[in-house]
Amino acid sequence: MLLWTRRARYLTLTFFAAVVAIVFVAPIATVIAAALAGAWNGPLPSDLGTKNLSAALSDDNLASMIVSLQTAIIAGGLALILGTWAALAAREAPAWLRKVTDAVFHLPVALPSVAIGLGLLIAFNERPLLLGGTKWIVILAHAVLVLAFAFSSVSAALDRLDPAYRQAAESLGAGPVRVLLRITLPLLVPALGAAAGLSVALSMGELGATIMVYPATWKTLPVAIFGLTDRGQVFQAAANTTLLLLVTLVALLVLGRIRGRGAAR
């Protein structure tokens, strides 16, 4: 809007396209190229094929992918429920309590994920809440890390809701539960879908906290990828990463479709 000449707009768009290509497109394209490569001794990969991708679909890698999906869905669901409940409760709370709630729910974002993982490992490694060595500590770590994003999405949507809808329902005799179920939550469907998609995407790629707490029987795909790169198997790690990208994209498309149908209703 502030660019008055065609030349200025052209230069701005060219610069923006170059930044996007360097920062976003090039790294992903490099990973995909490495996934198809048999060797990379020059500027371009060679011996292209699907050998690495076929290996990425082996039993061990598929098991890790299923673990990642299960973790993301359960952790995302927990974060969505808790984040929505907290956002709704904070809306009716005094201003000082809303600020405290906001700070508490955003604390995991301010801390390194490794610190979150270590804290959970220490806190839940003794009875009566002995979660160490089980899949639930991984799910809990993911839920804690994505909770802030679910809370923020729902809180922002609540701030944009027109209070006239609720006031009209209350004036017609609707109680708090009926207003919540028939007015507030339906209006929040787009925000809930966005929060669910973001939670799943973040959980699918989480590594820092996971590597601190995961048991051998519940290894996510990012942990498997880290292990491959640590052993120098870069091409296989790239193939697994490509698989992770594809599955995450499909999950986001499915959630987006569900959100679109819910918003249309």
Solvent accessible surface area in square Angstrom, and as a share of the most:
residue,aa,sasa,rsa
1,M,215,0.96
2,L,150,0.74
3,L,67,0.33
4,W,211,0.74
5,T,78,0.45
6,R,196,0.71
7,R,177,0.64
8,A,32,0.25
9,R,109,0.40
10,Y,145,0.55
11,L,94,0.47
12,T,62,0.36
13,L,120,0.60
14,T,68,0.39
15,F,142,0.59
16,F,131,0.54
17,A,59,0.45
18,A,44,0.34
19,V,57,0.32
20,V,47,0.27
21,A,44,0.34
22,I,123,0.62
23,V,82,0.47
24,F,122,0.51
25,V,85,0.49
26,A,47,0.36
27,P,64,0.40
28,I,85,0.43
29,A,52,0.40
30,T,70,0.41
31,V,43,0.25
32,I,73,0.37
33,A,28,0.21
34,A,10,0.07
35,A,1,0.00
36,L,56,0.28
37,A,1,0.01
38,G,47,0.45
39,A,24,0.19
40,W,83,0.29
41,N,146,0.75
42,G,38,0.37
43,P,129,0.81
44,L,137,0.68
45,P,28,0.18
46,S,49,0.32
47,D,110,0.57
48,L,115,0.57
49,G,33,0.32
50,T,87,0.51
51,K,172,0.73
52,N,21,0.11
53,L,50,0.25
54,S,70,0.45
55,A,41,0.32
56,A,1,0.00
57,L,97,0.48
58,S,48,0.31
59,D,120,0.62
60,D,116,0.60
61,N,20,0.10
62,L,70,0.35
63,A,53,0.41
64,S,6,0.04
65,M,8,0.03
66,I,93,0.47
67,V,17,0.09
68,S,3,0.02
69,L,51,0.25
70,Q,79,0.35
71,T,0,0.00
72,A,0,0.00
73,I,110,0.56
74,I,63,0.32
75,A,0,0.00
76,G,2,0.02
77,G,30,0.29
78,L,75,0.38
79,A,1,0.00
80,L,36,0.18
81,I,118,0.60
82,L,88,0.44
83,G,0,0.00
84,T,14,0.08
85,W,166,0.58
86,A,3,0.02
87,A,3,0.02
88,L,35,0.17
89,A,48,0.37
90,A,10,0.08
91,R,65,0.24
92,E,119,0.53
93,A,16,0.13
94,P,71,0.45
95,A,56,0.43
96,W,166,0.58
97,L,67,0.33
98,R,102,0.37
99,K,147,0.62
100,V,74,0.43
101,T,24,0.14
102,D,65,0.33
103,A,63,0.49
104,V,89,0.51
105,F,36,0.15
106,H,59,0.26
107,L,98,0.49
108,P,18,0.11
109,V,79,0.46
110,A,80,0.62
111,L,76,0.38
112,P,88,0.55
113,S,34,0.22
114,V,72,0.41
115,A,47,0.36
116,I,20,0.10
117,G,0,0.00
118,L,79,0.39
119,G,37,0.35
120,L,22,0.11
121,L,51,0.25
122,I,122,0.62
123,A,66,0.51
124,F,43,0.18
125,N,73,0.37
126,E,124,0.56
127,R,193,0.70
128,P,133,0.83
129,L,105,0.52
130,L,74,0.37
131,L,42,0.21
132,G,18,0.17
133,G,53,0.51
134,T,51,0.30
135,K,73,0.31
136,W,119,0.42
137,I,0,0.00
138,V,0,0.00
139,I,2,0.01
140,L,49,0.24
141,A,0,0.00
142,H,2,0.01
143,A,8,0.06
144,V,36,0.21
145,L,23,0.11
146,V,4,0.02
147,L,29,0.14
148,A,1,0.01
149,F,70,0.29
150,A,0,0.00
151,F,5,0.02
152,S,41,0.26
153,S,30,0.19
154,V,0,0.00
155,S,29,0.19
156,A,43,0.34
157,A,8,0.06
158,L,5,0.02
159,D,123,0.63
160,R,177,0.65
161,L,33,0.16
162,D,76,0.39
163,P,65,0.41
164,A,53,0.41
165,Y,122,0.46
166,R,70,0.26
167,Q,107,0.47
168,A,54,0.42
169,A,14,0.11
170,E,89,0.40
171,S,92,0.60
172,L,157,0.78
173,G,67,0.65
174,A,23,0.18
175,G,33,0.32
176,P,118,0.74
177,V,104,0.60
178,R,139,0.51
179,V,5,0.03
180,L,59,0.29
181,L,102,0.51
182,R,148,0.54
183,I,47,0.24
184,T,10,0.06
185,L,48,0.24
186,P,65,0.41
187,L,71,0.36
188,L,1,0.00
189,V,40,0.23
190,P,61,0.38
191,A,14,0.11
192,L,35,0.17
193,G,16,0.15
194,A,43,0.33
195,A,0,0.00
196,A,17,0.13
197,G,7,0.07
198,L,74,0.37
199,S,0,0.00
200,V,11,0.06
201,A,29,0.22
202,L,66,0.33
203,S,3,0.02
204,M,2,0.01
205,G,47,0.45
206,E,23,0.10
207,L,57,0.28
208,G,18,0.18
209,A,0,0.00
210,T,0,0.00
211,I,60,0.30
212,M,62,0.27
213,V,6,0.04
214,Y,69,0.26
215,P,18,0.11
216,A,98,0.76
217,T,120,0.70
218,W,27,0.10
219,K,83,0.35
220,T,1,0.01
221,L,0,0.00
222,P,10,0.07
223,V,7,0.04
224,A,12,0.09
225,I,24,0.12
226,F,92,0.38
227,G,19,0.18
228,L,17,0.08
229,T,63,0.37
230,D,112,0.58
231,R,157,0.57
232,G,54,0.52
233,Q,82,0.36
234,V,87,0.50
235,F,58,0.24
236,Q,29,0.13
237,A,4,0.03
238,A,9,0.07
239,A,0,0.00
240,N,0,0.00
241,T,34,0.20
242,T,13,0.08
243,L,24,0.12
244,L,18,0.09
245,L,72,0.36
246,L,100,0.50
247,V,32,0.19
248,T,21,0.12
249,L,95,0.47
250,V,87,0.50
251,A,19,0.15
252,L,62,0.31
253,L,115,0.57
254,V,79,0.45
255,L,43,0.21
256,G,30,0.29
257,R,160,0.59
258,I,107,0.54
259,R,92,0.33
260,G,40,0.39
261,R,140,0.51
262,G,24,0.23
263,A,55,0.42
264,A,90,0.70
265,R,241,0.88
